[in-house]
Amino acid sequence: MAIASVLLSGCSTTKRLGKDDILYTGLKGVEIKTPDKQKFPSDVRSSLTEAVSVKPNNSLLGSASVRYPFPLGLWVYNNWPNPPQGLKHWIYEKLASEPVLVADVRPEVRVHMLDQILDNNGYFSGTSSYELVQKRNKKKASILYKIEAGRPYMIDSIVLLPDTVLLNHIIDSVARKSKYFQLGSRYSTDSLAALRVDIANAVRNRGYYFFRPDYIQYLADSTINKGNIALKLDIADNLPPMALNRYRTGDITTYIYRNRGGGIPDTTETAKGTLIRYLPSRLRDGLIPSCIAFREGRTFSVRQMNATQTRLARLGIFNNININVIPDTLRKNDNLLNVVIECTYDKPLEASVEANVSSKSNSYLGPGVTLGLTNRNLFGGGELLTVSLTGAYEWQTGSGRHNSVFNSYEVGLNATLAFPRLLAPRFIPRSRRELSWTKISLGADLLNRPHYFKLSQFNAGLSYDWQSSKYISNTFTLFKLTYNKLQHTTPVFDSIMNANPAIALSFQSQYIPQMSYSFVYDRTMRKNTINVQFTLQEAGNVFWSIYELCGKKGEKTLFRTPFSQFVKGYAQVVYGRRLGGNHWLVSRLGSGAAYAYGNSSQVPYSEQFYCGGANSVRAFTVRSIGPGSYRAPADQINGYFDQTGTFTFIANTEYRFPILGPLHGAVFLDAGNVWTLKNEPSRPGGQLRAKTFFKDLALGTGVGLRFDISMLVIRGDLGIGIHAPYDTGKRGYYNMESFKKSLAFHLAIGYPF
């Protein structure tokens, strides 16, 4: 009632302002003029805008320029009495917002900040000013900042250090490789500061541990050539003697403390120094030395310190790791640094309860809960045992004829034992910078699709994860055995299977003994990102070969149940290009195929491809298109099961751009479909054929919103169909039945690719 009365009274937002006070209503803009309309650097523009971005009252999502239309806090502040106590006082304190005044923003001070930013980026002749933008109410004003940038000062000469000692040589070599520190580059103090850091990192990795970025200085002269800068790189006069010394690694001592403290110290000499651990504790011999990158007597490197810290942390068994470096005072002339590493065990057992909302590639969205128990150091070598009980309820997003039918639940019990090393031959190339893992898994899941079937699945596997370089990761599944058991079906589901024998075969109870290899190349550069991945998978070939060698002909079984035999592969490339600022154009191209033979006539349903949904062609719901030009009969609402295939092609491109704060937008174009490699009379038009390939591609466009808070991305995409691969009764390439029926909305978590 109190709030309503305030809203209805036509309240003023400036009633309590002083005579000379002006309410700040936001940043009107930053106008930047350059000579001859030269392009102004986007990073400098961002710095200038950030310096004057002050949030007004009722700011929308933290914006300095956009406000929501109902300034409740100002209304209450200006029109609501504030008694010393009671309900009205409580309401006032909760709702009132003190006005942000132009005087609080201090635009004259911010103009000086703009001038400083211009100077720091080479625009020494630039000038800044501001003006108040007012409308009828002179008690309110936004602020417009105006900048005359002038011409930037460029670097026209560079003088490096004399190449007389090793330290100078290292510094000069880093400076020469710098993309910024070149003739013709615009003067920028930020770039010079970044070069300082690069130089310090390089020399500290070459033994000069006590060298700091502050010990590099620049002498700039703009009088030699007007409008340009002559730069000289030099070493600071206040450089301490220790910074000039090149150190080697001395004694290495590692302490392993118990989580609860105390214990009896046990000292062991290793190839990586002295190891002192407090008993009782469970620690495999050689584990700690394998994580230490230092070598006694070798040149000291900060990179080795970071690598040691990272390797110990990735074991997951310590809650605190400290590495201290101490000059050896007993052997001063040797320039040695003694290393002391202190590690404290984490609690070995951890129980967790995790509630989540999952978003899957098949457009299923729903809540779930996971109960987990973890042992972080099962055998004393950082082995990770995880047991989890999972339950989830899901429903399909996206408009269409299937979106309300397939609500499901799933429960599962899974256990994984992970060893932080490869229990495999040493000829496999691997990176010492990353931990390699050997994983043994065992699990059981129950999937219930109401009105259709109940499927149980049991699986066991052995896999290896390792990185062969900084950008390349590998997963090799040496063995994975999956058993699918169709426990219960409904008459509706049975009718579908009877009408589609090929689909029925893919659903039969069977074993799937698999072996697979996955490769991922992932690299992020300043203006580009690229992700290349492919997976090769085979099933049943080893078992089939053994049976053949033993003379077994015909259908082969495992524990009296047929096993599947097929090969499958999938590859995709995702490329991102920064267009400027936080604007990106991201594209994906992917294709895959699966082929059953020998002991199987059909690829298992779970291993087939599908198209449509939140991460595919977003103008169509999941499994609503394909294979090829096939379309399920109109009276068959469960054509969902028909619309998978053994060959897929997908192409997407998406323009991503910022809107306001964490809110981002996207405009996208998707194309793709699935096909069958074999002719199936029950699904006419589904077989892959070159002459109809492009006609069979579904095409859609659309727009989307993303709420990106770094750790979590919530995504909503509205797809708009342009071309359906099946007969819709409409002529021409644009053959959607109607605009309304061409729409599909998807709510998902994470980016689509």
Buried (B, 14 or more C-beta within 10 A) or exposed (E): EEEEEBEEEEBBBBEEBEEEBBBBBBBBBBEBEBEEEEEBBEEBBEBBBEBBBBBBBBBBEEBBBBBEEEBBBBBBBBBBEEEEEEEEEEBBEEBBBEBBBBEEBEBEEBBEBBBEBBBBBBBBBBBBBBBBBEEEEEBBBBBBBBBBBBBBBBBBEBEBBEEEEEBBBBBBEBBEEBEBBEEEBBBBBBBBBBBBEBBBBBBBBBBBBBBBBEBBBBEEEBEEEEEBBBBBBBBEEEBEEEBBBBBBBBBBBBBBBBBEEEBEEBEEEBEBBEBBBBEEBEBBEEBBBBBBBBBBEEBBBBBBBBBBBBBBBBBBBBEEBEBEBEBBEEEEEEBBBBBBBBBBBBEEEEEEEEEEBBBBBBBBBBEBEBBBBBBBBBEEBBBBBBBBEBBBBBBBBBBBBBBEBBBBBBBBBBBBBBBBBBEBEEEEEBBEBBBBBBBBBBBBBBBBBEEBBBBBBBBBBBBBBBBBEEBBBBBBBBEBBBBBBBEEBBEEBEEBBEEBEBBBBBBBEBBBBBBBBBBBBBEEEEEEBBBBBBBBBBBBBBBBEEBEEEEEEEEBBBEEEBBBBBBBBBBBBBBBEBEEEEBBBBBBBBBBBBBBEBBBEBBBBBBBBBBBBBBBBBBBBBBBBBBBBBBBEEEBEBBBBBBBBBBBBBBBBBBBBBEEBBBBBBEBBBBBBBBBBBEBEEBEBBBBEEEBEEEBBBBBBBBBBBBBEEEEBBBBBBBBBBBBBBEBEEEEEEBBEEEEBBBBBBBBBBBBB
